[in-house]
Amino acid sequence: VDEGRISYFGPLEGGAVAASELERLILDPTGRPPCWVLEQPGAPALHIPVNASGSEALFDAFGALPGLDTRRLLSHLDRKAPMPVVVWERRTARPPNYRLH
């Protein structure tokens, strides 16, 4: 996380999103390891493993998202849901197969 950009470059994929343009934050526990899915309009979703090096900095970036409930976000991490969960979204145009916490 640097100057409002969240970046991740892993062995198989990577990219960056502007925190100010983030549209949706999803916790996907079905991956190995589980990952955060960051969606930004006009760009492919960025998948960041929850245990990626430096991932603790993500909580500061996520905490700045308007209306994000940090306690709920942490409870989803602990709960290990069986499917992806939309933790935060800027707009209400959510795909019907995504639960909103």
Backbone as a chain_set.jsonl record, in Angstrom:
{"seq": "VDEGRISYFGPLEGGAVAASELERLILDPTGRPPCWVLEQPGAPALHIPVNASGSEALFDAFGALPGLDTRRLLSHLDRKAPMPVVVWERRTARPPNYRLH", "coords": {"N": [[0.866, -1.167, 0.0], [0.755, 2.044, -1.05], [0.712, 5.472, -1.185], [-2.113, 5.633, -1.688], [-2.483, 3.574, -3.496], [-3.061, 0.174, -3.931], [-1.115, -2.565, -4.199], [-0.162, -5.736, -5.529], [2.002, -8.294, -6.305], [2.369, -11.399, -7.224], [3.446, -14.865, -7.542], [1.888, -15.905, -9.642], [0.045, -14.012, -10.549], [-0.836, -10.492, -10.542], [-1.085, -6.97, -9.766], [-2.476, -3.644, -9.528], [-4.617, -1.44, -7.694], [-6.41, 1.61, -7.343], [-7.128, 2.897, -4.246], [-9.068, 4.83, -3.915], [-10.713, 4.383, -6.057], [-11.769, 1.948, -5.687], [-14.317, -0.392, -5.943], [-15.521, -2.632, -4.841], [-14.984, -4.877, -2.154], [-14.077, -8.071, -1.472], [-14.084, -11.029, 0.442], [-12.669, -14.008, -0.196], [-12.896, -17.108, 0.805], [-12.525, -19.534, -0.389], [-10.249, -20.002, -1.825], [-6.852, -21.217, -1.981], [-4.227, -20.006, -0.578], [-6.948, -18.428, 1.34], [-8.288, -15.345, -0.019], [-8.263, -11.765, -0.543], [-10.391, -10.001, -2.659], [-10.22, -7.438, -4.795], [-12.1, -5.129, -6.433], [-12.243, -2.976, -9.175], [-13.665, -0.569, -11.315], [-13.423, -1.195, -14.818], [-11.077, -2.646, -14.777], [-9.25, -5.731, -14.299], [-10.131, -7.894, -11.559], [-8.271, -7.768, -8.533], [-6.516, -10.169, -6.818], [-5.513, -10.884, -3.606], [-3.671, -12.793, -1.445], [-4.7, -13.521, 1.905], [-2.665, -13.962, 3.651], [-0.443, -12.784, 2.541], [2.811, -11.355, 2.225], [3.258, -8.381, 3.988], [0.574, -7.888, 4.183], [-0.712, -6.858, 6.385], [-0.773, -4.123, 6.135], [-2.907, -3.699, 4.52], [-5.173, -3.495, 6.107], [-5.163, -0.893, 7.099], [-5.643, 0.512, 4.734], [-8.132, -0.578, 4.009], [-9.61, 0.228, 6.218], [-9.982, 2.905, 5.709], [-12.003, 3.009, 3.9], [-15.164, 4.304, 3.13], [-17.687, 3.743, 5.473], [-16.986, 1.104, 6.041], [-17.159, -1.689, 8.147], [-15.025, -2.594, 10.42], [-14.898, -4.495, 12.49], [-16.736, -6.395, 11.622], [-15.521, -7.213, 9.268], [-13.231, -8.482, 10.316], [-14.507, -10.53, 11.708], [-15.489, -12.084, 9.633], [-13.117, -13.044, 8.599], [-12.326, -14.733, 10.672], [-14.42, -16.562, 10.72], [-14.454, -18.166, 8.418], [-16.147, -18.524, 6.008], [-18.183, -20.479, 3.708], [-18.314, -19.559, 1.122], [-17.538, -16.835, -1.201], [-17.664, -13.544, 0.249], [-19.091, -10.389, 0.136], [-17.578, -7.784, 1.556], [-17.452, -5.061, 1.619], [-18.824, -2.421, -0.343], [-18.914, 0.153, -2.765], [-21.037, 0.933, -4.375], [-24.489, -0.041, -4.875], [-24.944, -1.939, -6.783], [-24.672, -4.933, -6.775], [-23.487, -8.128, -7.748], [-25.881, -10.755, -7.941], [-25.169, -13.212, -6.806], [-23.425, -12.728, -4.729], [-23.11, -12.432, -1.314], [-23.813, -9.816, 0.979], [-22.17, -9.078, 3.754]], "CA": [[0.0, 0.0, 0.0], [1.609, 3.222, -1.149], [0.083, 6.661, -1.762], [-3.456, 5.378, -2.176], [-2.532, 2.44, -4.427], [-2.858, -1.143, -3.33], [-0.44, -3.382, -5.215], [0.267, -7.085, -5.179], [2.613, -9.024, -7.412], [2.68, -12.732, -6.735], [4.07, -15.756, -8.519], [1.026, -16.223, -10.769], [-0.676, -12.835, -11.024], [-0.608, -9.295, -9.761], [-1.607, -5.735, -10.304], [-2.672, -2.567, -8.562], [-5.869, -0.701, -7.758], [-6.432, 2.846, -6.569], [-8.084, 2.753, -3.149], [-10.159, 5.784, -4.128], [-11.575, 3.875, -7.123], [-12.217, 0.613, -5.327], [-15.771, -0.51, -5.999], [-15.999, -3.746, -4.034], [-13.994, -5.677, -1.44], [-14.644, -9.4, -1.241], [-13.241, -12.03, 1.077], [-12.917, -15.305, -0.83], [-12.254, -18.146, 1.609], [-12.448, -20.793, -1.129], [-8.919, -20.154, -2.415], [-5.765, -21.794, -1.169], [-4.919, -19.602, 0.64], [-8.042, -17.467, 1.145], [-7.763, -14.082, -0.539], [-9.064, -10.567, -0.727], [-10.629, -9.695, -4.063], [-10.458, -6.004, -4.908], [-12.667, -4.846, -7.747], [-12.203, -1.585, -9.611], [-14.258, -0.518, -12.651], [-12.549, -1.137, -15.978], [-9.818, -3.375, -14.563], [-9.481, -7.064, -13.737], [-10.087, -7.979, -10.097], [-6.963, -8.061, -7.953], [-6.609, -11.161, -5.749], [-4.376, -10.798, -2.688], [-3.81, -13.763, -0.352], [-4.8, -12.868, 3.211], [-1.398, -14.137, 4.353], [0.657, -12.25, 1.733], [3.767, -10.506, 2.919], [2.836, -6.989, 4.032], [-0.888, -7.776, 4.135], [-1.221, -6.086, 7.522], [-0.992, -2.747, 5.668], [-4.22, -3.637, 3.87], [-6.199, -3.103, 7.07], [-5.203, 0.572, 7.119], [-6.305, 0.938, 3.494], [-9.531, -0.971, 4.099], [-10.219, 1.044, 7.261], [-10.293, 4.225, 5.161], [-13.161, 2.909, 3.007], [-16.327, 4.87, 3.824], [-18.726, 2.826, 5.928], [-16.519, -0.263, 6.306], [-17.236, -2.144, 9.532], [-13.799, -3.378, 10.622], [-15.187, -5.668, 13.335], [-17.406, -7.387, 10.781], [-14.486, -7.73, 8.372], [-12.422, -9.424, 11.091], [-15.312, -11.711, 12.038], [-15.527, -12.929, 8.434], [-11.815, -13.728, 8.521], [-12.315, -15.805, 11.677], [-15.507, -17.504, 10.497], [-14.173, -19.053, 7.291], [-17.397, -18.773, 5.281], [-18.024, -21.467, 2.638], [-18.363, -18.909, -0.188], [-17.086, -15.441, -1.146], [-18.536, -12.61, 0.945], [-18.833, -8.979, -0.124], [-17.349, -7.147, 2.849], [-17.714, -3.633, 1.433], [-18.979, -1.987, -1.722], [-19.218, 1.569, -2.931], [-22.352, 1.044, -5.0], [-25.389, -1.128, -4.514], [-25.104, -2.85, -7.925], [-23.913, -6.127, -6.405], [-23.928, -9.349, -8.429], [-26.835, -11.441, -7.062], [-24.61, -14.396, -6.123], [-22.534, -12.305, -3.651], [-23.754, -11.987, -0.072], [-23.233, -8.651, 1.643], [-22.044, -9.424, 5.17]], "C": [[0.907, 1.222, 0.0], [0.848, 4.345, -1.859], [-1.266, 6.369, -2.41], [-3.575, 4.266, -3.198], [-2.237, 1.163, -3.653], [-2.308, -2.037, -4.431], [-0.114, -4.749, -4.658], [0.823, -7.735, -6.433], [3.093, -10.352, -6.858], [3.27, -13.587, -7.836], [3.217, -16.028, -9.758], [0.279, -15.02, -11.341], [-0.329, -11.636, -10.148], [-1.196, -8.086, -10.436], [-1.742, -4.712, -9.204], [-4.043, -1.953, -8.779], [-5.71, 0.565, -6.93], [-7.494, 2.688, -5.486], [-9.285, 3.667, -3.35], [-11.136, 5.317, -5.208], [-12.098, 2.469, -6.845], [-13.741, 0.582, -5.286], [-16.296, -1.565, -5.042], [-14.815, -4.473, -3.415], [-14.669, -6.976, -1.04], [-13.62, -10.248, -0.505], [-13.624, -13.366, 0.469], [-12.178, -16.395, -0.059], [-12.06, -19.462, 0.861], [-11.083, -21.023, -1.759], [-7.951, -20.805, -1.455], [-4.515, -20.976, -1.396], [-6.11, -18.699, 0.328], [-7.472, -16.131, 0.676], [-8.796, -12.965, -0.49], [-9.217, -10.381, -2.226], [-11.023, -8.229, -4.109], [-10.923, -5.714, -6.322], [-12.703, -3.342, -7.989], [-12.789, -1.547, -11.017], [-13.203, -0.441, -13.753], [-11.227, -1.86, -15.833], [-10.14, -4.767, -14.03], [-9.408, -7.011, -12.206], [-8.679, -8.35, -9.653], [-7.171, -9.005, -6.778], [-5.338, -11.089, -4.914], [-4.583, -11.823, -1.581], [-3.841, -13.052, 1.002], [-3.497, -12.991, 3.998], [-0.192, -13.632, 3.551], [1.575, -11.383, 2.587], [3.308, -9.051, 2.847], [1.334, -6.796, 4.079], [-1.472, -7.011, 5.313], [-1.478, -4.626, 7.139], [-2.347, -2.597, 4.98], [-5.292, -3.156, 4.838], [-6.291, -1.588, 7.22], [-5.935, 1.097, 5.894], [-7.79, 0.606, 3.539], [-10.269, -0.103, 5.118], [-10.612, 2.435, 6.783], [-11.496, 4.194, 4.215], [-14.405, 3.401, 3.742], [-17.376, 3.82, 4.181], [-18.277, 1.404, 6.211], [-16.59, -0.553, 7.797], [-16.064, -3.097, 9.778], [-14.055, -4.617, 11.474], [-15.844, -6.777, 12.513], [-16.407, -8.023, 9.82], [-13.652, -8.787, 9.098], [-13.222, -10.683, 11.446], [-15.429, -12.643, 10.827], [-14.211, -13.678, 8.257], [-11.783, -14.92, 9.474], [-13.302, -16.921, 11.353], [-15.254, -18.518, 9.394], [-15.472, -19.487, 6.583], [-17.153, -19.759, 4.138], [-18.019, -20.86, 1.236], [-17.86, -17.475, -0.064], [-18.146, -14.538, -0.512], [-18.13, -11.189, 0.569], [-18.75, -8.3, 1.232], [-17.686, -5.661, 2.782], [-17.943, -3.372, -0.049], [-19.4, -0.524, -1.752], [-20.625, 1.765, -3.461], [-23.22, -0.126, -4.58], [-25.598, -2.126, -5.649], [-24.251, -4.095, -7.714], [-24.407, -7.31, -7.231], [-24.802, -10.178, -7.47], [-26.267, -12.64, -6.334], [-23.619, -14.029, -5.03], [-23.363, -11.841, -2.469], [-23.068, -10.727, 0.424], [-23.308, -8.917, 3.131], [-23.377, -9.497, 5.823]], "O": [[1.713, 1.419, 0.909], [0.398, 4.181, -2.994], [-1.534, 6.799, -3.532], [-4.664, 4.031, -3.723], [-1.308, 1.087, -2.848], [-2.95, -2.24, -5.461], [0.173, -4.903, -3.471], [0.189, -7.726, -7.489], [4.081, -10.425, -6.127], [3.56, -13.1, -8.929], [3.757, -16.347, -10.817], [-0.08, -15.026, -12.518], [0.378, -11.758, -9.148], [-1.738, -8.168, -11.539], [-1.209, -4.871, -8.106], [-4.567, -1.942, -9.893], [-4.972, 0.591, -5.945], [-8.645, 2.375, -5.791], [-10.405, 3.306, -2.987], [-12.266, 5.803, -5.269], [-12.788, 1.879, -7.676], [-14.372, 1.437, -4.662], [-17.387, -1.419, -4.49], [-13.781, -4.665, -4.055], [-15.695, -6.981, -0.36], [-12.426, -10.187, -0.799], [-14.764, -13.81, 0.6], [-10.976, -16.585, -0.246], [-11.494, -20.406, 1.41], [-10.788, -22.139, -2.187], [-8.218, -20.922, -0.259], [-3.792, -21.245, -2.355], [-6.272, -18.253, -0.808], [-6.311, -15.82, 0.941], [-10.004, -13.189, -0.408], [-8.265, -10.586, -2.979], [-12.035, -7.828, -3.535], [-10.227, -6.017, -7.291], [-13.128, -2.557, -7.141], [-12.456, -2.4, -11.84], [-12.216, 0.286, -13.635], [-10.342, -1.707, -16.675], [-11.17, -4.969, -13.388], [-8.703, -6.177, -11.639], [-7.989, -9.136, -10.303], [-7.912, -8.688, -5.847], [-4.23, -11.215, -5.435], [-5.568, -11.74, -0.846], [-3.098, -12.095, 1.222], [-3.253, -12.206, 4.914], [0.945, -14.002, 3.841], [1.14, -10.76, 3.556], [3.004, -8.548, 1.765], [0.857, -5.663, 4.022], [-2.616, -6.56, 5.246], [-2.315, -3.966, 7.755], [-2.872, -1.489, 4.873], [-6.229, -2.474, 4.424], [-7.377, -1.054, 7.445], [-6.75, 2.014, 5.995], [-8.619, 1.427, 3.146], [-11.426, 0.26, 4.903], [-11.477, 3.076, 7.38], [-11.959, 5.246, 3.776], [-14.674, 2.962, 4.86], [-17.884, 3.106, 3.316], [-19.099, 0.568, 6.586], [-16.133, 0.246, 8.613], [-16.11, -4.264, 9.388], [-13.489, -5.677, 11.209], [-15.54, -7.956, 12.693], [-16.445, -9.231, 9.587], [-13.399, -9.862, 8.555], [-12.666, -11.781, 11.479], [-15.464, -13.862, 10.988], [-14.204, -14.825, 7.81], [-11.275, -15.987, 9.128], [-13.057, -18.085, 11.67], [-15.792, -19.624, 9.439], [-15.828, -20.665, 6.573], [-16.029, -19.864, 3.648], [-17.75, -21.564, 0.262], [-17.761, -16.948, 1.044], [-19.348, -14.73, -0.701], [-16.958, -10.827, 0.674], [-19.734, -8.245, 1.97], [-18.146, -5.074, 3.761], [-17.336, -4.016, -0.904], [-20.133, -0.042, -0.889], [-21.328, 2.68, -3.03], [-22.731, -1.092, -3.995], [-26.364, -3.076, -5.488], [-23.239, -4.29, -8.386], [-25.614, -7.482, -7.4], [-24.472, -10.282, -6.289], [-26.833, -13.057, -5.324], [-23.013, -14.926, -4.443], [-24.215, -10.963, -2.603], [-21.851, -10.596, 0.295], [-24.397, -8.974, 3.702], [-23.465, -9.777, 7.019]]}, "num_chains": 1, "name": "protein.A"}
